């Protein structure tokens, strides 16, 4: 299976080259690729039908702490999805070659669509959780490229980004969920996880895991309230909409939940969340489809409805609902793919897909009209088509729900009425009635564009009349895959007169009635309000969220990152103060070990005098020079205190260093622009408070340091050793020139270099003042 | 003399230091910038080779325990030297084209690298401080290298003032730790039983100092201004080599000196990690200037790396090392491409919207940029993905679920601003009047190798991770 994927990706990259050689025939040649994959999967059908599963594994990354395997797992469920992906993929490649023929970017379409196909196959075939995620994100990404295919249009780009953001964020939520699940069970293989359902369900983190996984699945499968991206994604060329946004990619979420049902499912939370959101989506979107006149929009919302149906079925979690699920997925892929392709053909040939501007195309496009009619009958659930079988099963499953069957069945029936009407709209309005003048002169679409819908429509009939063709071989293993245990059933068109059948008749009648009054209904006020509440509002909320995030970022930039070093320092000091102060105070009580007894009065006076004069200078000084001189005074004051205590050498060093620093800073600051604004009292007081707090903290640190026991070892060593070892009586001198002579030399060098720098700065200021000065004015 | 034999353990640093002096002399007496460039490249290449070889050799302590060698230290040296080598190669063309090709750049880079090499092998607070300051001072100078660029001078001054400030924190923290434990050796500090006030205050100050060096929020404010103002290749140097060095040293301090206080600094790093990821990513969203965007993105990446440090296990440290490696490759690459666009002096390629359609003009550069940016997002099969994945996995193992959730969401937001560059490169119409210069062979070859490594280690990370996993014991 790895080989198949690699071939698909490989061919994707050489597609442009093939296109330059084969020109118009490229589509037919490239279609062999999905067809070949289809045949490859078909070759495994007998095994799967016999109830076996196939696993293949290749080690990708092997590390000490974990390894990632490229493992593949084929069972009924993945095989069914594989058939849909490759089967419809074959038609889409053909269809795309016709739809986009002559488009300059056609090679780009081939690359993206084939890459998408490979990724999507990867999602359904992968066995490893991480691989699933990787392929999952690749589908989002290729979908982004495909939606934005007409990149010169603003709407396309916006829709592409929207889809990417919604599904991308969902994908990351999925990753978190999968990783947590992997750690919870210690298994990273789906095939192994399937037996670990108990462990996961009883794990303390079950709810977060479930919500995270659902976050991924709901966004990908466009469940309410994330459904808004799917209709916007219709900005993509129709082959893309038909393939990604109806038949395959949007079903990835459904696939994932179906796959995870044996692991995560069968709990009450699961039923409420999955079933509930599914049912809500089903009802809301079915009726939304009636508020549009664009064929693709109608189909998009009916797709959302179908996805909702699938979610609901998964959520119901009964054996019956699993049968309904697999049948519904298969039938939906057939009729919806066909309808989308017809819609695209109409758009392509007639130049519009607004049903109000179309009519009577039957005579001009007979094949498309026939395909549309059959597919729509299937979508409406009319016997003897496959759609009917599926709908009956859905009704049965809803009736058989463990809790609230009345709620589920009424949702399903009311929604399906709208869907009957919708299928009537897309199949009848454009093709029947009076011939309407269209922007382009319509004629039948080329072979490449009608072959797909025709075959798919024909299959709807075949499977409908002869349902046993599919049930034993494919659908039973698929349903067993979802159910997690062997399952047995058979499909038939006729179940006798029972409640589902009566409901079907009711649905059909209701649907036709709605179709009858559609023109009035669509324009009615409640429908308008309904549309703006459920179609426009979520999209608006999304826009607001994106804007809000950008707005927040801009606000932060303005406030925090405004380029003033003053503000930067303020933030840094405040945070450091809070952090250090908190650690300091919380980690240990404060021990004061203060001995003020031997502090003389003049020392107090000196200190206070320095501090006060300095405070005034700093607080009210308006030029940098005042402030620097102020800080210099602190240094000299310190030197004075050293002097009082008899440390003449220390005092002298302090004076020298202080002088040098002040001069240096002054020289540097002449290169800096003058303080222009006089800052407000409020901002000065704020700075004052921060400065005071910083000072207090430093003071506390020093007190804390003095509280630590004093280790006299070094002092004693020098006192004892200076005469015998260095023959000097002045300990300080001995230390400076003997014990630590190298240090002293270093210091001398530093001072000398600093002096040089001062000299250079002075020279620079003098010679370059005119030039430099101007620059900062 | 034992110490003389031990010189071989810091051979890369010696080579680089010597090269720095040599280059300075060459510049003074021969004044041939090309020659200086070649000498620098050769010596750096030699040092890199030795450092790579050291990774596989044995590890231990040298110079009475002042430094450690081999293992993580050697890997740190490799990171630093890769950053240096690429910076030097890219700088030649960039500085030539932007008209400020002066030889002092190379000696400053070499001295800075010397500091970083000391830093990554430091096993003592004093060695650590020496390394950090040697590195920082050179970086201050490099930031303001292009003197006739007003922004550059402003950036350099800001960097210097704020940097000096943070050095104060760092030094004070070291002094207090020394006061509390009576030793500056990292491992001796760990053995301290009685952890009083001074100890905790020292730890807090030390953390603040390091947060500044790795530009964690809210100590990040210098980063965007400096990264934007500095010459682009120098920015690449600051963003990769100096940051890797600071992170490696940070790991050493945390794991060797403060293992007992892990619960406490774990919480602190947890908090700063969240702040850094959220604010870094959110601010990156609104940047129109590409360099500024990359600056915020590097802040965001520091946040992800902090997740690994917060986890604080061997697995997490080795994940962080891998992350740093991936980070180095992709950032050097991305800045290299930005620098390439800046070659065109007459054209303004600072704003992202001016990148419109450039992807098709020089396809190789466009594709390379895509690779680097995708790797930064963390999309497989690029090295960035493996790095992110391993860091997150290690954090999940330690139960830091909330941190990983924030990390994942933040990465999601990052898609937006990285893709914005690509959308501009490919999906907007370009101005037909723009023609791009063909990049030189050496320049593009370097970037291609970086991209190839990004992909290689994304597809086959096994060997490297096994190697990193084998650094144990004294190296941590």
Interface residues (C-beta under 8 A of the other chain):
Chain A: X60 X61 X62 X63 X64 X65 X66 X67 X130 X134 X137 X141 X148 X151 X152 X157 X161 X164 X165 X168 X169 X172 X173 X175 X176 X179 X180 X183 X205 X208 X549 X550 X552 X553 X554 X556 X557 X560 X561 X563 X565 X567 X568 X569 X571 X572 X575 X576 X579 X580 X583 X584 X587 X588 X590 X591 X672 X701 X704 X705 X707 X708 X711 X775
Chain B: X150 X157 X158 X161 X162 X165 X166 X169 X172 X176 X179 X180 X182 X195 X196 X197 X198 X200 X201 X203 X204 X205 X207 X208 X212 X218 X219 X221 X222 X224 X225 X264 X268 X279 X282 X283 X284 X285 X286 X315 X318 X379 X380 X381 X386 X389 X390 X392 X393 X394 X396 X397 X401 X404 X405 X408 X409 X411 X412 X413 X415 X416 X419 X423 X427 X429 X459 X460 X461 X462 X465 X466 X469 X470
